[in-house]
């Protein structure tokens, strides 16, 4: 759409749908010049161009009836899914409209579903093949088994969390009647248990929605999941409460307005780094890989810079299930989550403990992003893919074998490609190798990486003679809490 100088929008003629722009050759449809007094397209990605085509057909019908319409007619149509106001105000009579030979209509679609791109479709075919029971040897490490285990845990969210509330209720019985009366009179303490239970149920309803979307995306029948859950519970297997809780908290970090506090601790450094490495992105499209991408927000921020084809990668079925759910949402703040209701410590107020977060704060509407599910060190081996940039964000310390991570990064980078790192060195419970920061620099330099200086947004230099920077970065906490989880995150840029 282009301004016409009179408050309207000149309709432009192009006949294709590409890159998130829906454009139609209206001249070939027999339409003359018209103006739209106001066009506010708030479509979801699933509507695509269908409503636009309906509007055009409607206008064609009106044009065919022009002889029966008064000369100064204004045509308005109100679409029930939003506040759209499509009109031909200012165009004059239909006779005036048809004086113009050619017309143009260009409408920007805000919500482009990235799951329908060729790359996304190819990746889904690969994933479903890998998830097949016939693929590989069935066992605890089979990807379908891991997926079913995660769905089992999401399905049992309330059952796994309500025992804590019931236990605290029972412990409260040890309080004397005198003190209970005081607590109930002043802070309504007994109602706190009821409120916690109610919000756990709300989280459970969200988890049910997540499971339903996952069953659809991964093409898993509900009966298969029921049988898996029944077999697991018969064997005494308990659903993983912590992993589900962490996925709910990651929603806050990645996909809520509140999460900007954490994102601003890390994202500016990474985004400034990649912009400085590729200042001219108009003529080329650079390939970026983000292993350990979690719920994927950083990948979308990179893609939004323009000129980048982004591949998110995550091995956790818990994260991937939640990612697939958020990926389908075409409306901002459509869902609510209460991520802190399962912990009663470090809260300033009761409202902080029961704080509601709405998500997603933005929709996953970039066609240049896909998610590849699987182990970073193996899932790309047969693809032949090479990347211009690999971004490890809060990732390298998750390695069982740190050397394997370094080798994989080196092998997946194109010649002259860059490795951008940001994060701590918080090793897990069973790592084979635990290197200090200076040891990492020495080892990777010997492997052929050349370190270059990063932007000042990455913080101050960690060593006076090394091109590594550090800054404080919070991770996984409430900004309203009485405690803070933060790291002196280390960042570097290394060229292969």
N, C-alpha and C positions, 0 to 999 in steps of 0.2 A: 504494500500500500504506500502511496505517496500523497503528501498534503497537496490540496488543490488551491490553497490560498484563500479559500472561502469557508474554512472550518470543516470541510468535508474531506473525503478520501477519494482520489481518482482511481478508478478500477482499471487494472493493467492487464495486458493479454500475454500470457505464457501458458503453455499446456503441458505441465509435467508436475510430478510430485517427487521432490528430491530434497535431501538434507534438512528435513523438518519444515519445508516451505510447501504449502499447497497452492498451486497456481493453475488457473483454468483459462483456456482460450475462449473468452465469451463472445468474441467477434464471430467465430464460427458457429456459435449457438444462435446468432441473430440478435444479440443484445446491442443496444446503442450505449451512449455514454450515460453513466449514472454516478451519483455520489452517495456514499454511506455517511450519514450524519455522525454516527458514532459506532465503532466496532470494537467490542471488548471480548476477545475469544478466550474463554476460560474452560476449554474442553479438556476432558481427560484423554490420555493417550489412546484409549480403546475406541473413542469416537472418530479419531483421525479426521478425514475429510468428508465423512458421510453427511454431516449436518450442513456443511458448506454446499455440497451438491444439491441438497434439498432446498436450500435457500435460492440457488440459481434456478432450479426447476420452477420454483414458486414465482420467481421474477419473470421467467419465460412465459408462464401462463398469464400473468398480468399483462405482459406485452402483447400477447395475442388477443387480449380483450380490450386493447387501448381505445377502440372506438366507442366502447360502452362506458368509459370512465370519464368523469369530469376533468377538465383541463388542468386544474390545480390540485390534483389528488396527491396525497402523501401516503406512501405505503409503509406501515410499521409492523414488525413481527417481533414478538417477545418469546424467547426460547426458555422453556421451563427449567433448564438446568442451571441457569445463572441470571445475570442482570443485563444480558445482551439486548441492544436496541438497534435493529437493522432498519434503515429507512432510506427513502429516495428524496428526502427533503432537499429543496434547493435545485432540483433537477428541472422543475417546470413541468409542462405537459408532456404526455407521451409523444406527441408530435415533435416537440423540441428534442426529446431524448433521441429519436431516430434520425436526427440530422447528422449525427456524428457517425463516421464510418467504422471506427474501430474502438474497442474498449479494453480495459485492463482490470484484472482482479488478482491481487496478490495478498494472501493472508498468511501470517506467521502462525504456525502451530506451536503452542508453548510446551505441550506435553508430548514428547516423542518417546515411545516405549522402546527401550534399548533391547528388549528380549526378542524383537522381530527382525533384527538386522541379520544379514547372512552370516556374519561371524558368530553371533549368538546362537543361531540355529545350528550351525556346524558344531559348536561346542556342546550344545545340548545333545545332539546325536552321539557324540563321543562319550559324553557322561552317561547317558542311558545304557549304552553298550557296556561300559565299565561296571555299571550298577547291576547288570543282569546276573542272576544266580549262576548262569552258565559260564560267566567270565571268571576264570581263575578258580582257585580252590576255596570252597566255602569254609568260613571260620570266623573267629572274633575280629580278624583284621580285614575281612572282606568289606569293601565300601558300602555294600547294601546292608550288611549287619550293623555297621557303625551308624548308618543313617536311621535304621529301625530303632536302635538303642536310643538315639537322640530324640526321635519322635515319641518313644516310650516315656522318656523323662519329661518332655513338654506336656504330655498327656496327664502326667501325675503331679503337676506343679502344686496344686492345692493340697493334695494328700500328703505331699512331702513337707510342706511348710506349716500346715495347721497344727501339727503336734507341738511345735515350738510355742505357739500361742497358748495351747492347752496346758503346757507345762508351766508357763508363766502364770496362768490362772491358778493352777494348783499351788504354786509357790506363794502366791498372794494370800492364800488361805492361812498362812502362818502369821500374817499381820494381825494384830489385835483388833477387836471390834472398834475400840476407841480410835485407833489410827485409821482404820478403814473409813469411819464416818468423817474424819477430818479430810482425808484424801478425796473422798467422793464429793464432799461439800465444796471444797476449794478448787479442785482440778478435774472432777468427774473421772477419777482414775479407772473405775470399773468399766466405763464406756470405752476406754482405750482398747480393751480386748476386743470388744464388739466391732469397733471401727477397723482394727487391724484385720480381723477375720473377713469383714466385708471387702476390704481392698485387696486382700489375697484372692478373693473370689473374682474380683475384677481382673486381676492379672491372669487368673486361670482362664477366664473367658477369652482374653487376648491370646493366650497360648493355644486354646482350641482353634481360634481362627488361623493361627500360624500353622498348626498341624494340618488343617483342612487344605490350606494353600499348598503345603508341601506334598500332600498326597496327590494333588492334581498335577503339580509341576513334575514330580519324579515318577508319575504314573504308577503309583502304588495303591493297590486296592485296600479298602478299609478292613476287609476281612483278614488280609495278610498282617496288618498291624495288630488287629485284635488277637490273632493267634500268637504273634511274637510277644505281646505283652503278657498273655496268659502263660506261655511257656517260661518267660523270664521270671514271673512272680512265683510260679510253681517251683522253680529252681532256687528261689530265695534271693534273686537278684533285685537290688533296690535301685530305683530311678535316681539319676545323678542330679541332686538338687543344686549343687554349686554351679555347674555348667550352665544350667538354665538361668539361674540368678545373674550370672555374669553376662549372659547375652542380653538380658533386660537392662542391665546397667550400661552396656555398650550402646544401646539405643540412645541413652541420654548423651553419651559422649559424641556420637557420630551424627545423630539425626534429630536433635532438638536445639532450640535457640539457647537453652541453658548450657549446652555443650561447647559453646563458643569459647568459654574460659579455658577449657583444656585444649581445644583445637588451636587456639591462638598461641599456645606454648610451643607448638611444633610445626604447624602448617606454614607459617610465614617463612621460616628458615628453608623448608623444602621447596616451596613454590618459588621463592626468590632464587634459590640455587638453580632450579631447572630453567627459569626464565633467563638467567645470566648465561647459561650454557647454550641456549638456543634462542637468541634474540630475534632472529628472522625465521618465522614459522609460516609465512604465507605461501612459499613455493614448495614446501616439503611437509610430509607427515611423519613424525618420529614415533617410534614404538617404545612404549614404557611398560615395565613390569613392576607390580607391587606385591611381592610375596608376603604372606601373613597379613592380608589386607583387612581382616576382621569384617565389619559391616560395610566397608567400602567407601566411606565418605571421601577420604583423601584422593582416591582414584578419580572421583567425579570433579573434585576441585582442580586436579591436574588437567583433565579433559576440558574444563571450562576455560582454560588459558588459550585454547585453540592451537591446532597444529599437532596434536598428540593423539595417538591411538593407544588406549590404555587397556592393559590386562590386569585385573585384580586376580589374586590367587590366595586361596585359603583352604587349609586342610581340615579344620574343625567342622564337623557336621552341624554342631549347635549354631555356630555363626552362619554357616551357609543356609540353613533352614530359615533363620531370621532374615538374612539378606534377601532370599527369594520372596519372602513375604513383603518386605518393604519395597522391593523392586516393582511389585504389581500395583502399588498405590499411586493413583493419579491425582490425588487431592492432598493439599497441605494439611497437616495437623488433624488427620482423619481419625487417629487412634490415640488412646491415653494409656500410660503405664505408670506404675507406682514403684519405682526401683528401690526405694529405701525402706519399704514397709517390713522387710524381713530382718532388719537390724535395729535394735532399740538404743544403741549407744551413740554418743557424740552429737546429739541433736540439740539445737538451741530452743526450738519450740516443737510442740506436738505436730503443728502443721508442716514443719520441715520434715519430720519423720514420715508423714503421710503425703508428701508433696507429689503433685500430679504433673507429669510431663506429657505434652502433646507432640506427636510425631506423625509423619516426617516433616521437618521444617523446610525441606525442599524435596522435589520429586526426582527420581532417577530418570531423567529425561534426555540423557545424552547417548546418542547412537554410537559414540566412539569408545564405549566402555563395555567390557564383558567380564564375567567371573569364570575362571577356570578352577574347578574344585579338585583338590588332590595335593599330594606331597610335593613341595617345591623341588626337591632333589630328584624326583623321578617323573613327574607328570609331563614335563616338556622334552624329555629325552628323545622321543621319536618324532617330535613335531617339526624339527628343523628350524624352529623359530630363533631369531637373533634380535636382540633388543638394543636400542640406542641408549636407554637409561634403565637401570634397576634401582628402585627405591626401597631400602630396608628401614621401615619405621617401627620402632619398638619390636624388633624381630630377631636380630642375630643371636641374642641371648636365649632364645627358645630352642636352640639346636641341641640335639643329643651329641652330634659330632660337628663341632664348629668348622673343622677343616672341610667337611663335605659341603657346608654352606658356601665357603669361600670358593671351592672348586666349581660349584654350580653357577655361582655368580660370574666367575671368569668365563665359563664355557658358554653361557647364554648371552653375554655381551658381544655385540658386533665390534669389530676392530675400531678402536678409537671411542668406544662407548664409555659411559660414565656410571659409576656406582655412587649413589647418594645415600648416606646412612644418617639416621637420627634415632637416638635411644640410649638406654642404660645398659649395664652389664649385670643383670639380675639372673644368674643361671638357675636352672631348675634343679630337681631333686636327684637326677641321675645323669648328668652330662659326662661324656667321655673326656672332653677337653674343656678346661676353664682358663682362659687367657686374660691377663691384665690388658689394659688399654695399650700400653707401650709395646707389649708383646704382639698384639694384633697388628699394630702398624709395622713392626719389623717383619712379621711373617708374610703379610699381604704385599709389602714392598718386594720381598724376595720372590713372590709369585708373579711379579710383573706389573703391579698396580703403581701408578704414579699419582701422588696426592697433589691437589691444587687447592688454593685457598677458597673458602666459601664466603658468602656475604655476611655483613655485620649483624643481620637479623638472626644469625645462628649463635650469637653471643661472643664472648671473649675467647682468646686463644688459651687452650689448655696447657700447651707447652710453648715456651718462647721460640723454639726452633722447629716446631712441627705445625703442619697445616690442619690442625684439628681444633674445633671450637666447642664451647659448652654453654648451656643455658639451662635455667630451671624449667622443668616441664612437669606439670601435674598429670596424674593418671588415675582414673577410676575413683573419683570421690565427689561428694556433694559440695558445691561452693558455699553452702550454708552450714556445713558441719563444723564441729569443734576440733576436728582433726584434718590433716592434709597429707595426702600421699603424693610425693613429688620426687623427682630425680634431677641430678646434674647430668642432663642428657648430652651425649657426645655426638657431634656431627662432623662429617667429612665428605669430601668429593674426591673420588679416585678414578683416574682414567686408565682404561685397559690398553 
